[in-house]
Amino acid sequence: MTLNSTFLPAPLKHNDIVEIIAPASAGFSQENLKKASDFIESINLRPSINLEIVGNNLPYHSNTDEIRAEQLIKALYSTDSKAIWCMRGGYGSAKLIKYIDNYIKDHGLPNTPKWLIGFSDITILHIYLNQKFGWLTLHAPVLNSVIEKDLKQEDIVLTEKIIFGQIPNFTLTLEAFNYIALNNKEDIKGVITGGNLCVIDKTIGTGYEIETNNKILLLEDIGEKGYSIDRMLEHLKDAGLLNNILALIYADFTDSDKNLEYALKSFAKKQTFPVYKCNNIGHGKINYPFLVGSTSEITYSTKENPSILLNYL
């Protein structure tokens, strides 16, 4: 499934069209949808929203699988738009993969990569587009969370700079979480992948199972208790997805319980690869973006603590 090359979307320019889609859940108001559109305009881009972005009285998703898939496929193949920004995550993006696969059989892959922006349930689209299309995609705040934050907040500003090609990289401090990481002094360079742990766990055994060989794997989640996180990590291990990773990075695991730290540290302690903790990626108040499929570097250099250099260009 993996392509031999990856493609970085071109930096956006003023007045480029951004498709606003909801491939998973609704859970956002019409007011927030209007604010999201206003935000896109405020950064000198043009929002495009399908009138059927939300259906009526659907319990799980923003619309039917067929309509959500149709909107996503249109956004992926449109020659007018340059970016796709997801309104929110939730549940349901994985259901759209079969529709894209069927469309590809008749139409092939899109000719030009474009920005896909989002996180949480959108993780499955990052994995799929990176592994199937060869696109580099941006794990970053969904629009529903953007408009609920201070728009001058660093993660929002950083996301904007990345899609406009104004910043080449960003560095975050890491905490060594096991003996291997604590005693390692050599830099680790490799492709970074990952996202939401629960979503990634559910890719196992599917045609879009995450590919982790020789990669840096970053994981985050929300609302999962310690035992559940431990169970999913053990499942990744048992399925062989951690056999050849370069490193594992725990990002934010928000709204968990008192057993979270035990779950993360006890699992890390048993591993033969370096495990690190990185704050402010995921469902927390700050959600720094990373480019799925890009080459990043965990470096020890001259700092007391290791850090990760996230590349965007």
C-alpha positions in Angstrom: 0.0 0.0 0.0 2.9 2.4 0.6 4.1 4.6 -2.2 7.8 5.1 -2.9 7.5 8.9 -2.7 5.5 11.4 -0.7 4.1 14.7 -1.8 3.9 17.9 0.2 1.0 20.2 -0.8 2.0 23.6 -2.2 1.8 26.5 0.2 -1.5 28.2 0.2 -1.9 31.7 -1.3 -4.4 34.4 -0.5 -7.8 33.7 -2.0 -7.2 29.9 -2.3 -10.3 27.8 -1.7 -10.5 25.7 1.5 -13.2 23.0 1.6 -14.9 22.7 5.0 -16.1 19.1 5.5 -17.4 17.0 8.3 -16.4 13.4 7.5 -17.2 12.1 11.0 -19.6 13.5 13.6 -21.6 16.7 13.7 -21.7 18.1 17.2 -21.2 21.6 16.1 -23.7 24.4 15.8 -24.6 26.5 12.7 -23.1 29.4 14.6 -19.8 27.6 14.9 -20.0 26.7 11.2 -20.4 30.4 10.5 -17.5 31.2 12.8 -15.3 28.6 11.1 -16.1 30.2 7.7 -15.3 33.6 9.1 -12.0 32.3 10.4 -11.0 31.0 7.0 -11.8 34.4 5.5 -9.9 36.2 8.3 -6.7 34.4 7.1 -7.4 35.5 3.5 -8.7 32.2 2.2 -12.1 31.4 0.7 -14.3 28.8 2.5 -16.4 26.4 0.5 -19.2 24.6 2.4 -21.6 22.1 1.0 -25.2 22.8 2.0 -25.6 19.1 3.0 -22.6 19.2 5.4 -25.1 18.3 8.2 -28.2 16.0 7.7 -31.2 15.7 10.0 -31.5 13.8 13.2 -28.6 11.4 12.7 -27.3 9.9 16.0 -23.6 9.3 15.1 -22.6 11.2 12.1 -22.9 14.6 10.4 -24.7 12.9 7.5 -25.1 9.5 5.8 -22.1 7.6 4.9 -22.8 8.1 1.2 -23.2 11.9 1.4 -20.1 12.3 3.7 -18.1 10.1 1.3 -19.4 12.1 -1.7 -18.3 15.4 -0.1 -14.9 14.0 0.9 -14.2 12.6 -2.6 -15.3 15.8 -4.2 -12.9 17.8 -2.0 -10.0 15.4 -2.6 -10.4 15.5 -6.4 -11.5 19.1 -6.9 -9.1 21.1 -9.0 -10.4 24.4 -7.6 -9.7 24.0 -3.9 -6.2 23.7 -2.4 -7.0 22.5 1.2 -9.5 20.5 3.1 -10.1 21.5 6.7 -12.3 19.2 8.8 -14.9 20.7 11.0 -14.6 18.1 13.8 -13.7 14.5 14.6 -15.8 12.2 16.6 -16.6 9.0 14.8 -17.2 7.8 11.3 -14.2 8.7 9.0 -13.1 5.1 8.6 -16.5 4.2 7.0 -15.6 6.4 4.0 -12.5 4.5 3.0 -14.4 1.9 1.0 -16.0 4.6 -1.0 -12.7 6.3 -1.8 -11.2 2.9 -2.8 -14.1 2.2 -5.2 -13.7 5.7 -6.7 -10.0 5.2 -7.3 -10.7 2.0 -9.3 -12.5 4.1 -11.9 -10.7 7.5 -11.7 -7.2 6.8 -10.3 -5.5 9.0 -7.7 -5.9 12.8 -7.7 -3.2 14.5 -9.7 -2.3 17.1 -7.1 -1.9 16.8 -3.4 -3.7 19.3 -1.1 -3.7 20.0 2.6 -5.9 17.8 4.8 -6.2 19.4 8.3 -7.7 17.8 11.4 -7.0 15.3 14.2 -8.8 12.8 16.4 -11.1 10.7 14.2 -9.4 12.4 11.2 -6.4 10.2 12.1 -7.7 7.5 9.8 -7.7 9.9 6.8 -4.2 11.0 7.6 -3.0 7.4 7.6 -5.0 6.5 4.5 -3.9 9.5 2.4 -0.3 9.2 3.5 -0.1 5.5 2.7 -2.4 5.3 -0.3 -2.0 8.7 -2.0 1.5 9.5 -0.7 0.3 12.8 0.6 1.8 14.6 3.6 -1.1 15.7 5.8 -1.4 18.0 8.8 -2.4 16.7 12.2 -3.7 19.9 13.7 -6.8 21.5 15.3 -10.2 20.9 13.6 -12.1 24.0 12.9 -14.6 23.5 15.7 -11.8 23.7 18.2 -10.1 26.5 16.3 -13.0 28.9 16.8 -13.4 27.9 20.4 -9.8 29.1 21.1 -8.1 32.4 21.1 -7.2 32.8 17.5 -3.8 34.3 18.5 -3.0 31.1 20.4 0.4 29.7 19.3 -0.9 26.4 17.9 -3.5 28.2 15.7 -0.9 30.7 14.5 1.6 27.9 13.8 -1.0 26.0 11.8 -1.7 29.0 9.7 2.0 29.6 9.1 2.6 26.0 8.1 -0.1 26.0 5.4 1.2 29.3 4.0 4.7 27.9 3.9 6.0 30.5 6.3 7.7 28.3 8.9 10.0 25.3 8.1 10.1 23.5 11.5 9.2 23.6 15.1 10.8 22.1 18.2 9.1 20.5 21.2 10.8 19.3 24.4 10.5 15.6 25.2 10.7 13.7 28.5 12.4 10.3 28.5 9.9 7.7 29.7 12.0 4.6 29.9 15.5 3.4 30.4 16.3 3.2 26.7 15.3 6.8 26.1 17.0 8.0 29.3 20.3 6.5 28.3 20.2 7.1 24.5 22.5 9.9 23.4 22.2 9.4 19.6 19.8 11.4 17.5 16.9 9.5 16.0 15.8 10.6 12.5 12.8 9.1 10.7 9.3 9.5 9.3 6.7 10.5 11.9 3.2 8.9 11.9 0.4 8.4 14.3 -2.5 10.3 15.9 -5.4 9.0 17.9 -4.6 5.7 19.7 -8.2 4.4 19.7 -8.5 5.0 15.9 -5.1 3.5 15.2 -5.9 0.4 17.3 -9.0 -0.1 15.1 -6.9 -0.1 11.9 -5.3 -3.4 12.9 -6.3 -6.1 10.4 -7.8 -3.7 7.9 -6.6 -2.7 4.4 -5.6 0.6 5.9 -3.7 -0.7 8.9 -1.1 1.9 10.0 2.4 1.2 8.7 5.0 1.8 11.5 8.2 0.0 10.3 11.2 2.2 10.9 9.1 5.2 11.9 8.6 7.5 14.9 5.1 6.7 16.3 3.2 9.4 18.1 0.0 8.6 20.0 -2.7 10.7 21.8 -6.3 10.1 23.0 -9.1 11.5 25.1 -11.5 10.0 27.6 -9.8 6.6 27.8 -9.1 5.2 31.3 -5.6 3.8 32.2 -6.6 0.2 31.7 -8.0 0.9 28.3 -4.9 2.7 27.1 -2.8 -0.2 28.4 -5.0 -2.7 26.5 -4.7 -0.8 23.3 -0.9 -0.4 23.6 -0.6 -4.1 24.3 -2.7 -4.8 21.2 -0.4 -2.7 19.1 2.5 -4.7 20.5 0.9 -8.1 20.0 -0.1 -7.2 16.4 3.6 -6.5 15.7 3.2 -2.8 15.0 5.8 -1.8 17.5 8.4 -4.4 16.5 10.5 -2.1 14.3 9.6 1.4 15.3 12.4 3.9 15.9 10.7 5.5 18.9 7.3 5.9 20.6 6.0 9.3 21.7 3.2 9.7 24.1 1.4 12.9 23.4 -1.6 14.2 25.5 -4.0 11.6 27.0 -6.6 14.0 28.3 -9.7 13.3 30.6 -8.2 9.9 31.7 -8.1 8.7 35.3 -5.6 8.3 38.2 -4.1 5.2 36.6 -3.0 7.0 33.4 0.6 7.6 34.5 1.0 4.0 35.7 -0.3 2.7 32.4 2.0 4.8 30.3 5.1 4.2 32.4 4.6 0.5 33.1 4.2 -0.2 29.3 7.2 2.0 28.5 9.4 0.2 31.0 8.9 -3.1 29.3 9.9 -2.0 25.8 13.3 -2.3 24.0 12.8 1.0 22.0 12.9 4.5 23.4 9.7 5.9 24.7 9.2 9.7 25.3 6.4 12.0 26.6 5.5 15.1 24.7 3.0 17.7 25.9 0.6 19.8 23.9 -0.3 17.6 21.0 -3.8 16.2 21.0 -7.0 17.0 22.8 -5.5 19.4 25.4 -5.8 23.2 25.4 -2.9 23.5 23.0 -2.6 21.2 20.0 0.6 21.8 18.1 0.5 20.5 14.5 2.8 17.8 13.0 3.0 16.8 9.4 2.1 13.1 9.1 4.7 11.3 6.9 7.4 14.0 7.2 10.9 13.3 8.4 11.4 14.5 11.9 14.3 14.2 14.3 14.6 13.4 18.0 17.8 15.2 19.1 19.9 15.3 22.2 22.3 18.0 20.9 23.2 20.4 23.7 19.9 20.4 25.7 19.4 18.8 29.1 16.3 17.1 27.8 15.8 15.5 24.4 13.6 17.4 21.9 11.8 16.6 18.6 12.3 18.7 15.5 9.0 18.7 13.5 9.6 19.6 9.9 7.0 21.2 7.7 8.7 21.9 4.4 
